[in-house]
Amino acid sequence: MAADVHKIVEAVWRMESAKIIAVLARMLRDVGQAEELAQDALVLALERWPDSGVPEQPAAWLTTVAKNRALDVLRHRQLHQEKEAAISYEIDHQLQDAAPDLEAAVANALENDIGDDLLRLVFVACHPVLPTDGRVALTLRMLGGLSTEEIARAFLVPEKTVAQRIVRAKRTLAEAKVPFEAPRAHELGERLGSVLQVIYLIYNEGYSASAGADWMRPALCEEALRLGRILAGLQPDEPEVHGLVALMEIQSSRARARVGPDGAPILLLEQDRARWDQLLIRRGLAALARAEQAGRGLGPYGLQAAIAACHARARQAADTDWARIAALYDALAQLSPSPIVELNRAVALSMAYGPQAGLEVVDGLLAAPALKNYHLLPSVRGDLLARLGRHDEARGEFERAAALTHNQRERQLLLARARAPH
């Protein structure tokens, strides 16, 4: 019985923790303290619910407990201020309003304010004042509801490292006096870009794990997609939000086809497309349409989603419109130039116009500092050389790529390609 209750508590926490923290952060103007009080409510539920039973409205129960503790903190904080009488009246007024039916009052507050509160929390957790690893850890903790242990396991780093990142992130936000508010209009572009980058980083780590024994980490993909969908609901007029959601939906549609029964990777052109999830594809195409309908042109995420859509629309690999994909990569390279975009463009060019066209672009990237230890550069070059019949050179490139990757499944795949007969 206790084990079942614990599962219910964990499920409610995963779904509702971000909302609870957002409400408390608005009250306290302190994200770190808001999370601590929300965690206190979680601990109390784990202690009480096995004996008292799960309440009819578990999310409201957790929020009520956390909100009451926040009010106690405010009372204690305000007792040290000069205007004690006026402030105490304000707190008592809040408590009186909630007293007749506190759960109903909290539920109503959540329904009316939660969108703004969640949006503020998203922008705080992904604030540019934080280093990238701090933003990722804090976002997964506060918005994804993941424990420190779960984050550490997902990114294959020590739990202590993740805990330190979260502590440092909270301290940085407090020291920088980052306000609990959505950015002003002139700040929105930079701040929204930071939010999207964090969600994209989380998704990519799940889609193609950078290290470890697994090709994918589905839980990270699911968390990133959930965060993206929440953000799309909070920012419905931002085309790049829909572009990122479209990209993640379409990429996620391939999950079942990307891994064989033994866990081995299956590359895109070799996948059984009958196993692609058509519901996710339809959702992705609908999100892409919303990005296009905004009338501001597609941004980097929207263009990547359009590329993914070309694959999704092809019933067979041979039906892929590689010329359109190459053109989309041309547009992406102009809008958001980077060596990795150029490497992907080289693949598209090779498929549309032959491997020599792609190899010319790849060879121009060999001196790029950003790709010096990037395993996909020799991997792509090896594939192009193999298609040109230069098998000895290809073997060396695959072996070099295998030595650079930290993912065991990918290493095995690359070594198998190096050993493959001509």
N, C-alpha and C positions, 0 to 999 in steps of 0.2 A: 504493500500500500504506500509506504513512504517513498519507495523508488518511483512509483507512478506519479506521486505528487511532485517529486523533484523534477521529473520530465515535463510536467505541466508548467511548473515555475520557470524552467529554462526556456520553454517554448514561448511563454508570455513575455519573458524578458527579452528574448531575441526580437520579437515583433514590436514591443512597446518601449524598450529602454530609451531609444532616441527621442521619442515624444516626451517621456518623463524628464529626461535630462534637459531637453529644450525648454520645458515649462519652468524647471528650477533655475536654469541659467538666466532666463528672463527676470526672475524674481531676485536672484542673488548677484547678477552681473559677474559671476565667477564660474567659469566652465568646470574647473577642477573640483571646486567644492560641490557643484551641482551633481557631478558624477559620483562623488563620495556619498552624498546623501541618498542618491538613487540606489547605490550599492547597499547602503544600510537597509533600505526598504526591502531589497531582494533577500538579504540575510534574514530579516525578520519573517518574511514569508516562508523561507525554508525551515525556520524554527517552528512557526505556528500552524501552517496549513496542514501538516501531517496529522495534527491533533484536532484542529477546529474544522478541517475540510476546506476545499477550495471555494472562495466566495463566488457569487453569481457573476460579479463583474471584477475579475482579478486585476485587470489593468487599472481600473478606478481605485481599487484597494491599494495597489502599489503607489499610485500617484498621490492618493490621500495621505498615506503615511509619509512619503517623501516631502510632500508639500507642507505638512504640519511641522516636520523637522526644519524645513527651510524657514518657516515662520518663526520658529524658536531661535534660529540663527539670526534672523533679522531683528528679533526683539533684543537679543543679547548685544548685537552690534549697535543697535540704536540707543540702548541704555547708556552708552558711552558718548552720546552726542548731546549737544547743548539743548536741542529742541526735543527733549525726551517726551514731554507731555503730548505734543502734537503728533509725534511719530507713533507713540504708543496707541494713541487714538486710532491712527490709520491701520495699525496691525489688528487691534481689537475689532475694528470695523470689518476687516477681511474675514476674521474668524467668525464674527456674528453672521455675516452673510452665508458662510459655509455651514454653520451649525445645524440649521433645520434638516438639511439633507446634503451632507458634505460630498458623498459620492456623486450625487446628481449634479451638484455644482461643479465638481471637477470635470465630470464627463462633458458638461456643457461648455466649460472653458476650453477644454481640449478641442471640441468640435469647432468652436469659433476662432480660436487663436493658433491652433497647432500648425497651420500652414506657414504663417509668418515665423513662428518660433523655430520650426524645423529648418526653414530656409536660413535663418540667422545661424543656427548651429552648424549647418553645412559649410557656410562661409567662414565661420570661426575655426572649425576643425581643419580646414584646408587653407588657412591663412598663409600668404606668401612669406610672412616673417619666420615661419617654421621651415626647417630643412625638409627635403622630400620624404626621407624615411620617417620623420616625426609626423608629418601630415598623414602618411599612409597608416601608421600605427594608431594615431588618435582617431582617424576616421573609422577604421575597422572596430575600434573599441567603443566609441560613442555612438556611431551611426549604424554600424553593423551588428553591435551587440556581442562581438566575439570576446572571449576571455584572452588574457595575456598569453596563456598556454596555447590557445588555438591559433593566435596570430604567429607566435614563434614557430609552431609546427608547420603552418602554411608557408612561411618564408625560410624555413630550415635554419633559423638562427636561435641562439640560446634564449630561454625565457627571460633571463636577467637582462639581456640586451634590449628586448622589447619593452620590458618594464622601465628601463632607464630612458628609452626614447619617449615613452608616454609621460614620465615624470618631467623630463626636460621640456617637452612640448607645453605642458600645462604651466610650468614655471616661466617659460618664454612668453606665453600669452599674457600671464599676469604681470610680468615685468614690463612688457611693451604696452600694457594697459589697452589691449585690443578690446574695443567695445563690442558688446553683444548686439550686433545689428547687421542688417544686410548692407552691402556697400552702396555708396551714392552712385548716381548715374555715371559720373565721369570715371569711377573706379571699377565699374562692373566688368568691363572687358578683361582687365588683368585678373581680377579676383575670380571671375567665372572660369577663365582659362586655367587657373590653379585648381579649381574644383574638378573640372573635367580631366585634367592631367592625372590627378590622384585616382579618380575612378578608373581611368584607362590603364594606369600602371597596375592597379589591383587586378583588373580583368586580364591583362596580358600575362601576369605571373600565373594566373590560373589556367589560361589557355595554352601556354607553352612554358612550363615550369623551367626556370633557369638552372635549377640544380635538383639533385635527389634521384630517387628511383622511379618516379612516376612522370609520364609524359604530360599529364594534365592534373590540375587540382580543382575539380569541379566546384568545391565550396566557395573558392575565391571568385570564380566566374559568376556564381549565383548571387553572391553578396554585391559584386560590382553592378550586375544587371539590376538588382533590386534598388540600389542607390540611384542608378541612372533613371529608373522609372519614377522614383520619388521626385528626383530633381525635375524631370519632364513635367510632372504634375504641378510643381511649384513654380516653374519658369516656362509656361506653355508657349511663349512668344519668341523663345530663343532657338533659332534654327540649329546651332551647333549642339545643343542639348539633345535635340531629336536625332541629329546626325550620329552622335555617339551611341545613343540607344539603338538606333537602326543597325549600326555596325556590330554591337554586341549581340543583338537578337539574331542576326543572320549568322554570325560566327558561331554562336551557341547552337544553332540548328544542326551543325555538323558533328556535335560532340560524340554521339553514339557511333559514328562512322570513322572517327579519327583514331580509334584504338582497337586493336584486334583482341580476340579472346584471351591471349596470353599477355595483354598489356602493351604489346609492341605498337609503335606508331604506324599509322597508315597515312601516306601523303595525299594531298588534295586530289591529284589526278587519278589516284588509284582507289578512291573511296567508292563504296556502294551508295549511290545517291538516293536509292530507295529508302535508306536509313536516315536520311536528313529529315529533321522535324519540320513538317510543312506549316504547322501553326506558328512556330517561331519565325519562319521565313515570311509568312503573311504579316506578322506583327512588325517585323523589320522593314518590310517594304512600305507598310503604312506609315511608320515613323519617318522613313526616308521621304515619302510624299509630303509629310508635314514640314520637313526641313526645306524642301523645294518650294512649297507653297508660301513660305515666309517672304519670298520675293527679294531676298538679299543675296542670292547666289549661295552655292555650297561652300562651306569652309573645309578645313582639313579633315575633320571627322566625317562630314557629309560626303566628301569625295571618296574617302576610304569605304564608306558604306555603299556608295554607288558602285565601287569596284567589287565589293562583296556581293552586291545584288546581281552583277553580271554572272558570277559563278552560280548563284542561287537559281537564276532563271534558265540555266543550261541543263537540260535533262541528262545529257551525257557530257563527259569531259570534252569530246570532240566538237560539241556544239558551242563551246565557249567563244564569246566575241572578244578575242584577244586584241584586235585592233582598237576597239573601244576602250578596253582596259589600259592599253598603252597610252591612248589619248588622255584618259583620266589621270594616269600617273604623270603625264606631261604637265597637266594643270596643277596637280598636287606639288610637283617639283617647283613650279613657279610661285605658288602660294606659300609653301612651307618647305623651302629647300633644306635638304640634309643628306648626308651620305647614305643613310638607310633607305630613304625614299629613292635615291638613285639606284641602289642595289635592287630594290623591288621593281623599279622601272626597267632595269636591264632584263629581268626575268620576263616581264611582259613583252618587251621588244623581241626577245629571243623566240617567244611563242608565236608572235604575230609575223615576224619577218626573218626568222632563222637564227640559229645559235651564234653565228658570227656577229650579228648586230648587237646581241646582248653582251658578248665577250668584249667587244670594243669599249663598252661602257664600264664593265667590271674592271678591265685592266686599267682604266683611268682612275679607279678608286683604290688601287693597291697601296698608294702612298698616303691615303687619308688617315690621319692620326686617330680619328674616332673609331676606325674599323680595324685598328692594329691587332687587337685580340678578340675581334668579333668572329665567332666561328662560322656564321652564315656566309661570310665573304668567300673563304676557300670552299665551302660547301656548294655555293652557287657556281663558282668558277669550275669546280670539279664536274658538276652536271653539264655545263656548257662544253667543256673539253671532251667529255664522254660522248656527247651528241655529235661532236665534230670528228670522232674517231681517234682522238688523241688520248688513248686509254692509259698509257704509262703516266702521263702528266696528271690525268684525272685521279689516278690512284693516290698520288702524292698529296693532292689537294684534299681528298676525302680523309686521309690519315691526319693531315694537319688540322682539319676541322674537328676530327674526333678528339684530338689532343687538347683543343681549346674549350670544348663544351664541358659543362659541369653536370649535365643531365645524363644519367646512366642509360636511359632508353635511347636517347638521341645518339650517344656515343656508339651503342651497339648497331644502330641503323647505319651510321656513317662508315663504321668498320666493315659492315656487310657489303656496302656499296664499293668500298675499296677492294674487297676480295672478289667481287662479282666478275664472272668471265666476260670477255669482250663480246 
